[in-house]
Amino acid sequence: MPPGEILRHLFDAAVRRALPAERMAAHLPELRRLAPKAGQGRTLVLGAGKAGGAMAQALEAAWPKDLALSGLVITPYGHCPPDYKAQRLELVEAAHPVPDAADLAASARLLQLAQGLSADDLVICLISGGGSSLLCLPAPGLSLADKQAVNRALLRSGASIDEMNCARKHLSAIKGGRLAAACAPAQVLTLLISDVPGDEPAVIASGPTVGDASTCADALAICQRYAINLPDAARAGLRSGAFETPKPDDPVFAQQALRFMATPQQSLQAAAEAARALGLQAHVLSDAMEGESRELGRMHAALAREVARRGQPFTKPCVILSGGETTVTLAGKESAKSGQGGRATEFLLGCALALDGEPGVYALAADTDGIDGVCDNAGALLTPSSLARARALGLNARAELDAHNARGFFAPLGDLLITGPTFTNVNDFRAVLVL
């Protein structure tokens, strides 16, 4: 199998492990046990995220016909599985990563559905990465325009996902545990697909059903650290503590349970198993790598070069796997508009420059949701000939990296990985193949 096909095979294995249709059956016995009998309560489904449509589809397909089911799930535009014809659940598409009016209306309706529940009711929350932007209902006194401006600034700031979500949840009327608080005293069972380093439930989609240990002071400090220009009402709410979130020991979480459907580590292990089946050694570095994408690319390149030249710390042929969520920091408005590229392609361009055409080293980096940043590609493929082919086309790799135009570098080479939405999201996938 050619190197590029090997790497695509491993990416596909990682994505397949995280598909809701593959994982829902394991949770069905518990769901059926908790579901109220006819006339004794209702089962309500509330959800949001990039995997929301596929999670809703999997649940509706598996749910017994004799048990009632209703609810609302929000997913980004284009992320509804094309073969899903919702019958008992409503699926709404809205904008991501910067929310729009559809997000605002859908999140307001979702919170309204949570009102007036009783202890006899069961709420199944389907939460995956991307839910933070989709659940955009602002805190009192804030507008959609306020939330959009803060969200854009956070996305460009270089803040980590934990930091961004801390700020987001404190400016929200629905995140940071507020959805679960609205559902009380009903039972709440949250099914999670993790897209964050460490699989911390309070960080995934800004934890709408999880008590929040962070504070308004933490959120304000993050905004100050990254020079986020907060609206006056937001700054006042954070300074006064008026926007404080419910904490983990709050009694409203007494009837809550959390279950993971898929995690980054599980997907990396699936890729490792697929590599070993091809006769390759496979090494998972971590599922929680963070930092600047280009710097992480250089680090992976240094490791691959050691393997290629000295046979340490691993022997070849082998594949080196990692996951997590890196960042791309845009310095100022001008550079923010100067190029196209997301975390995965910027990682690869940093890796390419450090490898400088190292023979026998190939790499694939992609976001498991099928979208690298806001572009239409999941990621790209790097080969030993990438830099030479680019130079032949008149491309300057260093200039493209400085302009954050990694997509513009790989597109003319024909090496973009375009999958379309995968209907799941366990964050970044990186594989370096050393032959």
N, C-alpha and C positions, 0 to 999 in steps of 0.2 A: 504494500500500500504506500503511495507517495506521501512524503512528510505532511503536505498540506491536508491531505485526506485524513491522515492519522489525527491531526490536531482538531479537525472539524468533527471527527468521530467522538473524540473525548468531550468536546463542548456539547454535542448532542446528548451524550450519556449524562452529563451533569444536569442539563435542562430537563431531560426525561425524568430524572429522579425527583424533581421538584414539581412535576405537573399534578394539579389537584385531582384529576381523574385517577391517577395512580395511587393516591394517598388517602382518599376519602373513606374507603372501605374499612380501614383500620379504626376509624373513629365512630363508625355507624352504630356498633352495639351500645356505646355509652350514650350517644345521642338518643337512641330509641328508648333506653332505660329512663332518661331524664324527661322525655317528652310527655306532657300531660295527656291523660286520657280524654276522650271526647266528652265535652260538657264540664270538664274540670279545670280548664285553663287553655291557653293558646300557646303556640310556638311561633315566635317572631324571629325573622332573620334580618340582621342589620350588618352592613359591611361596606368596606371601601379599600381600594388598592389596585395595583396593576394586575394582580391575579384575581381580582374580585369577580369578574365575569366567569372565569373558569371554575372558581370555587363555588359560585352559585350554581353553575351548570352541574358540577359533580354532586353537590348536595341534593339538588332537585331530582337528578336521575336516580340517586340511591334512596331517596326518602320514600317510605311506604305509602302506597296510594290511600290507605285507610286512615292515615294521620294527617290532620290539617297542617298547612304551612303557608306563611305569607311573609312579605317583607320587602325591603329595598336595599339594593347594593349599588355602589357607585364605582365606576372604573373609567380610566382615561379613554378619550376618543380613539377608536380603532382597536381597543383591547377586548371587545366582546367576541368570543369565539364565533366564527361565521355559521357554525352548525347548531348554535344554541337558540332555541325558540322558547323563551321563558313563558311558563304557563302559570305557576303559582307565585313566583317571585317577580319583582319589577327590577329591571336593570337600567340604570341611567348612565350615559357617557358624559364626561365633562373634561375640562382642561387640566393638563399637568405639564410642566411643574409649576407654572404660574396660574392660579385659579381664575375662573371667569364667572359670569353670572349664572351659568348652569351649575357650577360647583356650589355657589351660594344657595341657590334654590333647593338643590338636592340635599345638601347637608342640613338645611333648616327643616326640610320635610323628614329627614331621618331622625333628627332629634325630637321632632314632634311625635313620631311614631312610638318613641320610648316613653312617652308620658302616660300616666294612669295605669301602669301595669300592677299586677298583684303578685303575691307570693306563690300563687298557683301557676304562674306563667313561666315559660322558658324563653330566653333570648339567646340565639346563636349568632355570635358576632364573627364575621369572616374578615380578617384583617391581614393585609399584606403591604409591602413597601409601596410608596406612592400615596398611601391613604392620608398622609399629613396634608398634602396640598389639596386633595379632593375634599377633605372635611374642613372646609375653609371658613365656616361660620365664625365671624369675629366676636371678640369680647364686647360687652356693652360700651358704646361710645366710639367704636371703630367702624370704618367702612370697608367695603371690598377693595376700594382703591388703596386704602392704607395697608391692607394685608398684601396686596399685589406688590406694592413698593418695597415693603420689608422683605418679602419672599425673594424678589429679584436681587436685592442687595445681599441677602444671605447667600444666595446661590453663587454670586460672584466673589464673595469675600475670602474664600479659602477656609471657612469654618468647617469643622467636622460635622458629620451627621448628628452626633449627640448634641453638639452645641446648637446647630440649627433647630433641632427639634425641641430643645429646652426653650428657646425663644418663641418658637411657633406655638407651643402648647400654652404658654402663659398669655398669649394674645388671642386665645381661642375660647369659644363658648362650648366646644364639644370635645376637644382633645384633653390630654392630661388627666384622664380618669373621669371626665365630666359626663361622657356617654353612659358609663356604668352607673354613675350616681343618678342619672336621670331614669335608668331602668329599675332601680331599687323600688320595692323589695323583691323583684323577680329574680329567679336564678339566671345567671349569665355564664355561658360557656363560650369562651373565645378560642377559635381555631386560627392559628398564626402561621404565616409563611414568613420566615425571617429574612431580612435583607440587610441586617446591621451586624457589625463586628461584636462578637460576644453574645448575640441572640438575646439582648436585654429587652424584655417585653415592653418596658416603659418607653423605649426608644422607637420601636417598630411603629410606623405611622403616627408617631408622637403619643403612643399609648392611650387611645381613647377609652379603654376599659381597664386601665391599670393605674393604681395609686402612684402619685408623682412625688419623689423625694426631693426634687429640685425646688428652688424658690424663685420668687419674683426678683430677689436680689441677684441670684445667679443669672437669670435671663437678662437683667439690665447690664450686668458686668460683661456678658458676652457681646451684647450690642455695642457697648462702649469699646471693647477690645478690638472689634472689627470695624469701628467707625460707621455703624449702621445709623442712618438718619431716621430716628423714630418720630412719628407724628406726636403732637403734644399730648393727646389723650392716651396714647400708648405709654409714653414716658411717665405720665402722672399715675396711671394704673399700676405700673411696675414699682414706682417709688413708694407709693402709699400701701402697697400690698393688696389693693382691691382686686387684682387679677390672680390672686393665689389659687393654686390647684388643690384638690382633695389629696390628702396624704395616704400612704399605704396602710396605716392603722385605722383609717376611717371605717366605721361600721358599715358604710354602704357597699364595701367590697367583701362582706362576710359571705355572700352567696355567689361568689365568683370562682370560676376555674379556668385555667389556661392549658391549651394543648398545642404542641407544635406539629404542623403537617409536614413542613420541610425546612431545612436549614442549609446554610452555605457549606458546612462541614460534610453533611450527608451527600451533597452534590459533588464535592471534591473527591470524596471517597468512591463515589460511583465512577467518576472519571479515572481514578487510580485503578480500580478493578478492571475497567475497560482496557487500560494501557497494559496491565499485566496479562490480560487475555491475548494481547498481541505479542507477548514475549518481551515487553519493555519493563525495566525497573521503574517504579513510580514513587515519587517522594512529595508528600504534602507539607509545604513549609508552614502555612497557617491559613486559617479562614478569616483572620481579623487584621489584615495588614492595612495600615493607614499611612497618610503622608502625601506629599506632592507626587503626582503621577510620574513625572519625568524622572524624579529621584529614585522612585521605586523601580523604574525601568532600568536605570543605571545599576542598581543593586542586583537585580536579576541577571543583567548582562555579566557582571563581575563573577557571579556564581557560575553561570553557564561557561564562561571562559576557563575557569579553574577546572571544571569537569572535562571540558574539551581538550585542554592542554596538559593537565597533570593528573587527571583521574581522581580528583578529590573535590569536595568530600564524598562525591558519588562517582561510580564508574558508569561509562557509557556502554551501550545505548540506554538512555533513560529519559524520563520526562519529569520536569519540576513543576508542581502545581501550587497555586496560591489563590486566595480570595480576599474579600474585605471591601473597603470603600476608600479609594484615594480621592484626592482633591486636585482641582486645577484653579489656581489663583489668578484672576484677571486683574491687572494693575491699571485701573482707570478706564474711562469710557472708550477711549480710542482703541486700546488693545482689545477691549471686550468685543468690538465690532470687526476686528481685523481678520478673523479667520474662523473656520469651522472645525470642530473637533471636540470629542468628549474625553473622559478619563482613560478609556481603553486605548484609543489611538494615540493619545499623548504619551501614555506608558510605552507603547511600542516604538514611537519615534525616539524617545529618550534611550530606550534599549538599543535601537538601531545604531545611533551615534556612538554609544559605548562599545558595541560589538565590532563596529567598523568592518562588516562583512566576514566575521569569523566563520570559517568553513564548518559545515555540519550542524549549525545552530539555527533553529527555526522557532518561531513563537506565534502564538495566537492569544489575543486578549479581546474580551467582549463582555458586554453587560448581558446577564442572563435574561433580562426582560426583552432583549432584541433591539434596544435603542441606546446608543452611546451618546449621552447628553441629550440634545434635542435633535440629533441628526437621524437619518433613516437607516443607518447601518448599526449593527450590533457591536462591531469592532473591526478588526482587520487581521491580516496575516503578514508576518515578517519573515523574509527568507535571506540567506546569505547574499543574494544578488540585489536586494532591495535598494541599497544606496547607489550601486552602480547603475541600475536601471533608471533611477531617479535623476542622476546626473546627466545621463544620456538624453533625458527629456528637458533638461535645463532647470531642474528643481534643486534648490539649496535646502538641505535638510535642517541645518542650523537655523536659517532664516524662518523656515516654516514652523519650527518648534517655538521660536521666540514670538511668532505671531499667533500661537495657539491654533495653527492651521493644519493639524495632523491629518484630518480627513482629506484636506486638499493635497496632502502629500501622497497618501495611499490610493486615492481614487484614480489618478491617471495610470497607476501601476496595475490596475485591475485587481487589487488585493483587498478591497473592502469585503467584510463579511456582512451580507444582507439577508436577514432571516424573516423580517417582519416581526410583529409582536409574538412573543412565545407564550403568553397567557400565564406566566409565572414570574417570580423575581426573587432570586437569592443572591443578588448583587454581582460584583465583578468576578469574572473567571479568567485566570491567566495560566497558560501552559507553555513551557519552554522545553523544546525537544532537542536533545543533544545526541547526534548520531556518530 
